[in-house]
Amino acid sequence: MSSPSSFQPGLHRLAVLLAAYVVLLITAGGLVKSLEAGLSVPDWPLSYGMLNPPRWWQIETVRAEHGHRLIAGIALLLTLGLTAWIARREPRAWVRRLAYGAMAVVLAQAALGGITVLFFLPTAISVAHAGLAQLFLALIVTLAVVTSRFWLATPRASDGGPGRAVTGLATLSAAGIYLQILLGAVMRHTGAGLAIPDFPLAFGGIIPEHWNFAIAVHFSHRLGALLAATMIFWTFGRVLRVAVEEKALFRPAAAMTVLVLIQGTLGGLVVWTEKAVLVNTLHVGTGALLFATSVTLMLASRRLRWLSEGQQEQVPAPTVESLEPERSPA
């Protein structure tokens, strides 16, 4: 069993900062695609043979692509710092393994980004790049949650916990959102964003009267959005029913409900504005924020359930002594 872990505010704040920064990074990637700027800088890892080409910010497409690379570089450094801190100060072996995994994923993500440019934006690599970015976000969100005061708090008396229904629904919601994001990535990278030109109807009806690959992908994304929204509303309703006073569950569940409404509105606006750059980019960023919130809810519900079932040994609670500040040796 791992040694007890005390709450380290600095470490937790860095993990939260990095999680927010990854949402920004994914949004910046969405801007690159919205502007079709993926090949505006044709080489990699350098940009026009330089680390930082002069006046790169003066051309919109170059600003988007090179800016995305700079943001990604800072994310890599932040991940390195977080991993080093966890490796040095975190006694839980499974948390250290999560950090090493996040470091490996961000390196793989950088490589995929380079391959995407060098091989002229192949669809499969571009979709994999988008999907891996979300998995990286999930890992960082997990590190933020498991280093939080909530996760490390002294276990309370068992009150039955949130139950299997909440944890199951939260897990299904997170999985559904991730699959929906993947479908959205396929739609964007195959140029199917306007394959169905009206919304909420499809060619004036409920179901398209004719089909091709682009229409099938686009319509699947709409159906996926409906299913994901249903799961989110169902999850929120369940939380209201059995755990409304548990802030660790109510807050992310309520946030998911608000975010999915915003995301649905943005999805409609993407069609109505014929993929306006700002709307399209915000749609990508909100999707990432929604996924991050769903992962937070899933982890919180599982933690409370473990505590209610007396499984504290999976994540040991800190002792009073471990919460005292460390003293330097004389």
C-alpha positions, 0 to 999 in steps of 0.5 A: 500500500502507498504511503499516506499523501498530504495535500500540497497546495502548490502541486495541486494549483500547478495541475489545475493551471495546466488543465486550464492551459490544455483547454486553451491549447485545444482551443488554439488547435481548433482555431488552426483548423477553423482558419485552415492554417495547418500548412501555413508553416510548412516545416517542423519542428522549426517554423520557416527554419527558425525557432521564432520567425520574425513578424509571424504575428502579422499574418493571420494563418501563420499567427494561428499555426505558430502561436499554437506551436508556442502554446504547445511548447509551454504546455510541454514545459509545464507538464515536465515541471508537474511530472518532476514535482510529482516524481519527487514529492508524491508518495503514491506510486499510481499517481506517479505513474499517471504523471509519467503517462501524461509526459509520454502522451504529450511527447506523442502528441507533439510527434503527431502534430509534426507528422500532421504537417510533414505529411500534409494533414492526413485525415487519420493522423489529424483525427488521432492528434485531436483525440490524443489531445483530449486523453492528455487533458483527461490525464491532467484533470485526473492529476488535478483531482487526485492532488486536491484537498477533496481527494485527500480529505480525512474519510467521513462516516459512511453515508451510503455514498453516491451509489452505483447509478451516479458513478455509472452515469458519470462514467457513461457521460464522460465516455459519450462526450469523448466519442462525440468529440472524436466524431466531431474531429472526423467531421471537421477533418473530412470537410463534413461540417456543412454536409447538412446545411440546415439546423435543427432539421436535416434538409428540411426533415428529421432524417436526410433523404439522401446519403453519402459519407459526409452526410452520414458523419455529420448526421452521426455527430448530431445524433451523438450530441443528442445522446450525450446531452441525454446522458448529461441531463440524466446524470444531473437529475440523478445527482439532484435526487441522491446527492444534491448536498454533495458539492463535489458532485453537484457543482460539476454536474450542474456545470456540465448541464450548462456547458452542454446547452452552450455547446448545442447552441454553438453547434447550431451556430456553426451551421447557421453562420457557415462555420464562422471562425470564432463560433467554430473555435469556441465549439471546439474549446467548449467541447474540451471544457465539457469533457474535462468537467465530465472527468472531474464528476466521474472521479469525484463520484468514484472517490465518494463511493470508495470511501462509502464502501470502506475502500480507503486503502485504494487512496490512503487518507493523510494522517495528522502528522503528514499534514504538518509542514515539513521541518528542515533538518537542523 
